[in-house]
């Protein structure tokens, strides 16, 4: 069947929260600092919707036969004043998750292509995405799509 993309609606909350929950569990196995409870996913969804509303963003869903199989958060953001004007404003993929049963079918690539389209449509020249260093599969996917390391966020447990 064909995968279609569309902007999420408020009625898609349950499906998006479920995908966030799956991602939290997956990332908890990588980092140990992600909440595994469903409430963590619900809370993050609410935070994400607020951030996206403030940044001209949206959640893009991938569907197959009306079933949500993937989701991507996209926003327009701005770097600090020290970044050159031509790339200071940029698109950002805030989150990207594909349901475990639909992985390796090109759905993530479709969502990334949509992020590129939305970035260009906004007249922007740069697209950002973050990845946990422990998520090697996602990092390989993003690099294969043309993303390059730009900044490294380091943490120290105290």
Short mmCIF file of the C-alpha atoms (twelve columns), coordinates in Angstrom:
data_MODEL
# 
_entry.id   MODEL 
# 
loop_
_atom_site.group_PDB 
_atom_site.id 
_atom_site.type_symbol 
_atom_site.label_atom_id 
_atom_site.label_alt_id 
_atom_site.label_comp_id 
_atom_site.label_asym_id 
_atom_site.label_seq_id 
_atom_site.Cartn_x 
_atom_site.Cartn_y 
_atom_site.Cartn_z 
_atom_site.pdbx_PDB_model_num 
ATOM 1   C CA . UNK A 1   0.000  0.000  0.000  1 
ATOM 2   C CA . UNK A 2   1.025  3.618  -0.481 1 
ATOM 3   C CA . UNK A 3   2.360  5.816  2.285  1 
ATOM 4   C CA . UNK A 4   0.853  9.299  2.431  1 
ATOM 5   C CA . UNK A 5   1.971  12.339 4.404  1 
ATOM 6   C CA . UNK A 6   -0.228 14.908 6.088  1 
ATOM 7   C CA . UNK A 7   -0.172 17.447 8.873  1 
ATOM 8   C CA . UNK A 8   -1.357 16.057 12.198 1 
ATOM 9   C CA . UNK A 9   -4.667 17.187 13.635 1 
ATOM 10  C CA . UNK A 10  -5.649 17.375 17.321 1 
ATOM 11  C CA . UNK A 11  -7.567 14.118 16.809 1 
ATOM 12  C CA . UNK A 12  -4.230 12.388 16.058 1 
ATOM 13  C CA . UNK A 13  -2.968 12.953 19.607 1 
ATOM 14  C CA . UNK A 14  -3.300 9.310  20.707 1 
ATOM 15  C CA . UNK A 15  -1.408 7.993  17.663 1 
ATOM 16  C CA . UNK A 16  1.393  10.555 18.043 1 
ATOM 17  C CA . UNK A 17  1.702  9.956  21.784 1 
ATOM 18  C CA . UNK A 18  2.000  6.223  21.101 1 
ATOM 19  C CA . UNK A 19  4.879  6.834  18.686 1 
ATOM 20  C CA . UNK A 20  6.583  9.147  21.201 1 
ATOM 21  C CA . UNK A 21  6.156  6.440  23.849 1 
ATOM 22  C CA . UNK A 22  7.812  3.883  21.549 1 
ATOM 23  C CA . UNK A 23  10.679 6.303  20.931 1 
ATOM 24  C CA . UNK A 24  11.092 6.988  24.657 1 
ATOM 25  C CA . UNK A 25  11.373 3.264  25.393 1 
ATOM 26  C CA . UNK A 26  13.866 2.757  22.548 1 
ATOM 27  C CA . UNK A 27  15.976 5.720  23.686 1 
ATOM 28  C CA . UNK A 28  15.762 4.635  27.345 1 
ATOM 29  C CA . UNK A 29  17.599 1.468  26.336 1 
ATOM 30  C CA . UNK A 30  20.311 3.646  24.741 1 
ATOM 31  C CA . UNK A 31  20.737 6.327  27.394 1 
ATOM 32  C CA . UNK A 32  19.000 5.213  30.565 1 
ATOM 33  C CA . UNK A 33  17.546 8.689  31.147 1 
ATOM 34  C CA . UNK A 34  14.246 8.471  29.256 1 
ATOM 35  C CA . UNK A 35  10.932 7.907  30.976 1 
ATOM 36  C CA . UNK A 36  9.315  4.601  30.094 1 
ATOM 37  C CA . UNK A 37  5.844  5.455  31.374 1 
ATOM 38  C CA . UNK A 38  3.073  6.611  29.087 1 
ATOM 39  C CA . UNK A 39  2.725  9.857  31.047 1 
ATOM 40  C CA . UNK A 40  6.188  10.898 29.892 1 
ATOM 41  C CA . UNK A 41  5.074  10.621 26.278 1 
ATOM 42  C CA . UNK A 42  1.862  12.552 26.973 1 
ATOM 43  C CA . UNK A 43  3.770  15.309 28.736 1 
ATOM 44  C CA . UNK A 44  6.298  15.547 25.937 1 
ATOM 45  C CA . UNK A 45  3.527  15.733 23.326 1 
ATOM 46  C CA . UNK A 46  2.027  18.725 25.142 1 
ATOM 47  C CA . UNK A 47  5.448  20.421 25.375 1 
ATOM 48  C CA . UNK A 48  6.179  19.698 21.719 1 
ATOM 49  C CA . UNK A 49  2.861  21.139 20.545 1 
ATOM 50  C CA . UNK A 50  3.543  24.329 22.509 1 
ATOM 51  C CA . UNK A 51  7.054  24.671 21.034 1 
ATOM 52  C CA . UNK A 52  5.835  23.997 17.508 1 
ATOM 53  C CA . UNK A 53  3.049  26.562 17.870 1 
ATOM 54  C CA . UNK A 54  5.634  29.174 18.851 1 
ATOM 55  C CA . UNK A 55  7.967  28.277 15.979 1 
ATOM 56  C CA . UNK A 56  5.644  28.047 12.990 1 
ATOM 57  C CA . UNK A 57  5.916  24.273 13.229 1 
ATOM 58  C CA . UNK A 58  3.823  21.203 12.807 1 
ATOM 59  C CA . UNK A 59  3.815  17.451 13.144 1 
ATOM 60  C CA . UNK A 60  3.828  15.598 9.844  1 
ATOM 61  C CA . UNK A 61  2.345  12.109 9.873  1 
ATOM 62  C CA . UNK A 62  3.076  9.180  7.598  1 
ATOM 63  C CA . UNK A 63  0.029  6.971  7.062  1 
ATOM 64  C CA . UNK A 64  -0.685 3.679  5.388  1 
ATOM 65  C CA . UNK A 65  -4.369 2.908  4.851  1 
ATOM 66  C CA . UNK A 66  -5.334 5.456  7.517  1 
ATOM 67  C CA . UNK A 67  -2.937 3.993  10.105 1 
ATOM 68  C CA . UNK A 68  -0.297 6.371  11.470 1 
ATOM 69  C CA . UNK A 69  3.065  4.647  10.950 1 
ATOM 70  C CA . UNK A 70  5.454  7.563  11.483 1 
ATOM 71  C CA . UNK A 71  5.680  11.130 12.689 1 
ATOM 72  C CA . UNK A 72  8.052  14.040 12.391 1 
ATOM 73  C CA . UNK A 73  8.107  17.339 14.224 1 
ATOM 74  C CA . UNK A 74  9.203  20.281 12.070 1 
ATOM 75  C CA . UNK A 75  9.769  23.899 13.080 1 
ATOM 76  C CA . UNK A 76  11.352 27.104 11.865 1 
ATOM 77  C CA . UNK A 77  14.112 28.256 14.177 1 
ATOM 78  C CA . UNK A 78  16.762 30.926 14.459 1 
ATOM 79  C CA . UNK A 79  20.376 30.646 15.587 1 
ATOM 80  C CA . UNK A 80  22.239 33.266 17.596 1 
ATOM 81  C CA . UNK A 81  23.297 36.579 16.058 1 
ATOM 82  C CA . UNK A 82  26.832 35.317 15.416 1 
ATOM 83  C CA . UNK A 83  25.580 32.986 12.648 1 
ATOM 84  C CA . UNK A 84  25.561 34.548 9.183  1 
ATOM 85  C CA . UNK A 85  22.224 35.932 8.034  1 
ATOM 86  C CA . UNK A 86  21.907 33.563 5.064  1 
ATOM 87  C CA . UNK A 87  21.632 30.491 7.322  1 
ATOM 88  C CA . UNK A 88  20.688 31.970 10.693 1 
ATOM 89  C CA . UNK A 89  17.033 31.073 10.168 1 
ATOM 90  C CA . UNK A 90  16.611 27.374 9.457  1 
ATOM 91  C CA . UNK A 91  14.281 24.431 9.509  1 
ATOM 92  C CA . UNK A 92  14.555 21.901 12.323 1 
ATOM 93  C CA . UNK A 93  13.422 18.307 12.521 1 
ATOM 94  C CA . UNK A 94  12.533 18.192 16.199 1 
ATOM 95  C CA . UNK A 95  11.616 14.516 16.333 1 
ATOM 96  C CA . UNK A 96  11.356 11.658 13.877 1 
ATOM 97  C CA . UNK A 97  9.934  8.251  14.689 1 
ATOM 98  C CA . UNK A 98  8.693  5.381  12.559 1 
ATOM 99  C CA . UNK A 99  6.610  2.615  14.111 1 
ATOM 100 C CA . UNK A 100 8.797  -0.433 14.688 1 
ATOM 101 C CA . UNK A 101 6.730  -2.648 12.338 1 
ATOM 102 C CA . UNK A 102 7.135  -0.172 9.441  1 
ATOM 103 C CA . UNK A 103 10.868 0.546  9.721  1 
ATOM 104 C CA . UNK A 104 13.232 -0.038 6.792  1 
ATOM 105 C CA . UNK A 105 10.526 0.820  4.241  1 
ATOM 106 C CA . UNK A 106 11.732 4.341  3.400  1 
ATOM 107 C CA . UNK A 107 9.205  6.130  5.611  1 
ATOM 108 C CA . UNK A 108 11.899 8.023  7.498  1 
ATOM 109 C CA . UNK A 109 13.362 9.118  4.167  1 
ATOM 110 C CA . UNK A 110 9.931  10.365 3.065  1 
ATOM 111 C CA . UNK A 111 9.584  12.394 6.245  1 
ATOM 112 C CA . UNK A 112 13.077 13.866 5.796  1 
ATOM 113 C CA . UNK A 113 12.248 14.785 2.197  1 
ATOM 114 C CA . UNK A 114 9.157  16.567 3.499  1 
ATOM 115 C CA . UNK A 115 11.312 18.456 6.011  1 
ATOM 116 C CA . UNK A 116 13.541 19.572 3.130  1 
ATOM 117 C CA . UNK A 117 10.490 20.666 1.156  1 
ATOM 118 C CA . UNK A 118 9.087  22.639 4.094  1 
ATOM 119 C CA . UNK A 119 12.466 24.270 4.670  1 
ATOM 120 C CA . UNK A 120 12.776 25.345 1.025  1 
ATOM 121 C CA . UNK A 121 9.133  26.458 0.937  1 
ATOM 122 C CA . UNK A 122 9.917  28.794 3.844  1 
ATOM 123 C CA . UNK A 123 12.805 30.262 1.830  1 
ATOM 124 C CA . UNK A 124 15.404 28.753 4.157  1 
ATOM 125 C CA . UNK A 125 18.712 27.163 3.164  1 
ATOM 126 C CA . UNK A 126 19.604 25.012 6.160  1 
ATOM 127 C CA . UNK A 127 17.923 22.098 7.917  1 
ATOM 128 C CA . UNK A 128 18.946 20.893 11.404 1 
ATOM 129 C CA . UNK A 129 18.352 17.538 13.059 1 
ATOM 130 C CA . UNK A 130 19.598 16.107 16.335 1 
ATOM 131 C CA . UNK A 131 20.502 12.516 17.095 1 
ATOM 132 C CA . UNK A 132 21.621 10.700 20.210 1 
ATOM 133 C CA . UNK A 133 25.181 9.507  19.731 1 
ATOM 134 C CA . UNK A 134 24.097 6.083  20.960 1 
ATOM 135 C CA . UNK A 135 21.460 5.861  18.193 1 
ATOM 136 C CA . UNK A 136 23.881 4.684  15.528 1 
ATOM 137 C CA . UNK A 137 21.165 3.538  13.126 1 
ATOM 138 C CA . UNK A 138 19.516 6.966  13.065 1 
ATOM 139 C CA . UNK A 139 22.889 8.678  12.738 1 
ATOM 140 C CA . UNK A 140 23.777 6.500  9.731  1 
ATOM 141 C CA . UNK A 141 20.378 7.219  8.171  1 
ATOM 142 C CA . UNK A 142 20.760 10.973 8.607  1 
ATOM 143 C CA . UNK A 143 24.308 10.957 7.234  1 
ATOM 144 C CA . UNK A 144 23.190 8.896  4.235  1 
ATOM 145 C CA . UNK A 145 20.501 11.531 3.674  1 
ATOM 146 C CA . UNK A 146 23.209 14.209 3.532  1 
ATOM 147 C CA . UNK A 147 23.324 15.558 7.077  1 
ATOM 148 C CA . UNK A 148 26.781 16.257 8.480  1 
ATOM 149 C CA . UNK A 149 27.896 16.733 12.082 1 
ATOM 150 C CA . UNK A 150 27.751 20.417 12.995 1 
ATOM 151 C CA . UNK A 151 27.824 20.719 16.781 1 
ATOM 152 C CA . UNK A 152 28.336 18.181 19.549 1 
ATOM 153 C CA . UNK A 153 26.408 18.551 22.794 1 
ATOM 154 C CA . UNK A 154 28.364 17.063 25.673 1 
ATOM 155 C CA . UNK A 155 27.041 16.173 29.105 1 
ATOM 156 C CA . UNK A 156 28.644 15.398 32.435 1 
ATOM 157 C CA . UNK A 157 26.795 13.565 35.170 1 
ATOM 158 C CA . UNK A 158 27.383 15.144 38.571 1 
# 
